[in-house]
Amino acid sequence: MTNNLSSTGLEHVRAEIARACRDAGRNAADVELVAVSKTFPAEAIEPVIAAGQRLFGENRVQEAKNKWPALMAATPGIKLHLIGPLQSNKAKEAVALFDAIHSVDRPSLCEALSKEIQKQGRTPLLFAEINTGAEPQKAGVLPQDADAFLTACRATYGLTMSGLMCIPPADEAPGPHFALTAKIAKRNGLKLLSMGMSADFADAIALGATHVRVGSAIFGGRH
């Protein structure tokens, strides 16, 4: 993908987010675009940074560690969000590198994150991942277990939870999954909702998303 294309993709996505916010009667400033740069090399990311984007999403700790320190040194103010699954043994690196973790989903990870947050004095935003479609191949807390899990995050592990994340099943309408996630967040006093990707972020914004995770619409298809 050429540099020009990725910055054009970014402009298009920003315009679509603004339109979706207008349609939903929401302030566009309340929706953050997470540009999902996973699998893309630094040279594909640089034009998006040059076009003013400062918030990026990565799926893997190791890939982010290899790619981002140099990019972040060159441009102050970049924020990195981990949007993929996190192994407990990578919690130390994740807390050191990321400004938010969208995939908190089990007690062992809560324990590891709690230890590292206390040790490092860094406080990334934490999102619990909800497996709204109860898909066995996917990570995430089942909707019926979400309230108890969030209580344990706070009471047992001393974590400050900021929001929820979901990835609806690919073969189902996303709206009901976004609505369910928003409902769980509301009753647990959580303000942030990481919902919506390239194909469905307008639906997510209509249902309260505060963070939309968009990759291919900005960077093009992945090989």
N, C-alpha and C positions, 0 to 999 in steps of 0.2 A: 504494500500500500504506500502511496506517495505521501509525503508530508502534507501536501495540499489537501488531499482527501480526508485525512484524519481531522484537520482543523475545520474543514467544511462540515464533516459529520458532527463535530462538536457544536458548531453554530446551529445546525438543524435540530439537534436534540435539545439545546437550550430553548429554541423557539417553540418546540413541541411541549416542553415542560411549562413554559409561560402560558401557552394556549390552554393546556390541561388545567392549570391553576385558575385561569380566568373562568373557564367553564364550570369549575367546582366552587367558584366564589372564594378562592383561597389566595393568600399573598404568596407570590412566587419566592419571596425571601425565606419562606417557611419550608421550602423543599430543597434539599441538597442533592446535587448530582455527584454520585460516586462513579468516576470513570474507571471501568474495569479493565485494567491493563495486563491481566494475567496472560501469560504466554507471549506477549508482545515485547520485542527488544527495546532498548533505550531509544534507538533512533526513530521508532514509531511513536514513542511517548513524548519526545522533546517538542514536536510542533504543537501538541495539545497543551503542554506546559506554556509554550510561547504564546498560545492564544488565551492564556489567563486561567486555565483550569488548575486548581490546587489540591483537589481531593481525589484520591485514587484508591482502587480496590484490588487486592491481590488474593489469590487462593492458597498459596503455599508460602510458608515461612522461609524456606531455603531459597526459593526463586526471588522473593522480595529482598532477602539479605544480599544476594549477588548483584541485584540490579539497582536498588534504590539509594544506597548511601551516596554514591557519586552524583546522582540526579538531585538529591536533597541538598548536597553541599553546594551545588551550582545555583540552586533556586531556593532561597529561604521561604518558609511559610507553607511548604507542602505537608499535607496530612495523608497518612496511610491507614486504610482500614483493611483488616483481615476478614474476608467474606467467605472463605472456605473452612472446612473442618479443621480443628486444631487438636493435635495429639497432646496429651498431658505433659509428655517429656519435652515438648517444644514451648511450654508456657513461659519459660525464662526469656527465650529469644523473642517471643511474641510480645510480651509486656515491654521489653526494651525497645522494640522497633515500631509497633503499631499504636495509633491514636485511638483505635476502636477495634473491638473484636465482636463479630456478628454471630458467632457460632457456639455460644455457651450452652451446653446441652446435657451435662452429666456431672454427678457428684465428684468424681475423680478430677475432672478438669476444674471445677470450682475450687477444690482444695489446692490444686497446683497454682491457679491464678491468684488466690488469696495470699498464698505464701510469697509469691513473687511481687505482688503489688505492695505488700508490706515491706519487703526487703529492698525493692528498688525505689520506692517512693513515687512511682509513676501510677497514674490513675486513668487508664484507657476507658473510654465508654464501653459498657458491656451490654450486649443484646443477647437475650435467650432465643435460641432457634426453636421454632415450633413446627413440628411435622404435621401440618394441617390435614394432609391427605392420608396420614397413617401408612405411608409407603415403607415397606420393610427394608428397602435398599437405601433409604435416606436417613441421615442423622436427624436429630431434633427430638424435642419433648412432645409426647402426644398431648393433644389439646386438653383431654380430661385430667392430665397430670400436671398441667402448667401452673395452676395456682399453688399447689404444694411445692413444686420445684422452686418457684420464685420466692416463696416463704423461706425455704431452706437456703437459697442463695444468700438471703439477707441475714436470717437469724443464725444459721449454723456456720456459714462461711464468712460472714461479715462483708459480703460484696455489695457494692452500690450498683444496682441494675438500672440501666437507662432506657431500655426498650426491648422490642421483640423483632425478630426477623422470620420471614417465611419464604419458601419456594413452592408455589402451587404445583400439583401434578401437571405434567406437560399435556395430558390429553383431557383436561377438564377446564371449564371456564374459571378464570382466576378470581373473579369477583367475590364469590362466597368465601374463598380462602382468605382473601384480604380482609373481608368484613369480620370473619371469625377472629383473626389475629388482632384487629383493632379492638374488638369487644373484650378479649382477654387482657389487652394492655390497659384499657380504660378501667376495668374493675380492679386492676393491680396498681393503679396510680402511675403508670409508665407513659411518658410523653413521646418517645421516639419509636417510629415504625420503619423498619428497613424492608420495603416491599416494592416489587415491580422491577422488571428488566426490559430489555430493548423492545420486546413485543407487546408488553402490557403495562408500561409505567403510567399511561394516562388513566387506566382503570384504578391503579394503586393510588394515584394522587386523589382521585375522586373519593376514595375510601380512607384517606387520612395519612398516606405515606409521608414521612419526613425525609427519607433517604431512598433514592431510586438508584439501582445498580445497573448501569448501562455500559456494555462493552462493544458488541458488534456494530451497533448503530453509529458508534464513534470511530472505531479502529478498523472496521471491516470484518470479514469472516476469518475465523481461525483455521490454520491448516492442520 
